[in-house]
Amino acid sequence: MARLWLDLVEVVGDSMAPTLRPGDLLVAERLTYRRRAPRNGEIVLVADPRDPARELIKRVVAVDADGAELRGEDPARSTDSRTFGRVPTPSIRWRAVARYWPPRRAGRIANPLTG
């Protein structure tokens, strides 16, 4: 059985602007909680706690035993942990590692805390 470690995702909303914009295409890497927990500053994908059929992309601002706090970069356009609270760390399945579209903005997605 093959394991899927990378996925391609499209940014749909404005909540992560200016870092991510609608139409940006990203490469996401699977996070396996037993291997590595998400780190502060990373951009991650998580099932929406209000509707698990939807997936949210947010930045990790805090991780502890109670879970992870996630925030969008545009508070006026973001539904995040300020609305639904912390999410269980194991529910964070992916982290965004690179943007491949549009070409003029393609490249690695850096963690502002680690470079």
C-alpha positions, 0 to 999 in steps of 0.5 A: 500500500502506497502512502501519500506524503505530499498533496497539492492544495489551492488557497480559496479565501483571503484569511491568510493574506498577504502570505497566501492569496486566493488561487495560490497552489501549494505543496503540503507535506503530511504531518504524522503526529507520532513523528513530529508535532506542528511547530509555532509559525508553520502554516498547516491544514486542519479539518474545520472543527465546525464542519469536518468536510471543510479544510482550513489553512492557518498559521500555528501560533501556540502548541501545548498539551491542550492543543494548537492555537491557529490564526489567519493573518487577516483577522477581519477575514479569518475564522480561526481559534479565536472563534472555535478554540484550540484544535487537538494537535493530532487533527493537524494533518498537513503543513504547507511547504512550498507555493508553485503557482503563481510562478512569480511567487513560487518557492518555499514557505518559510516559517517566520520564527525559524527562517 
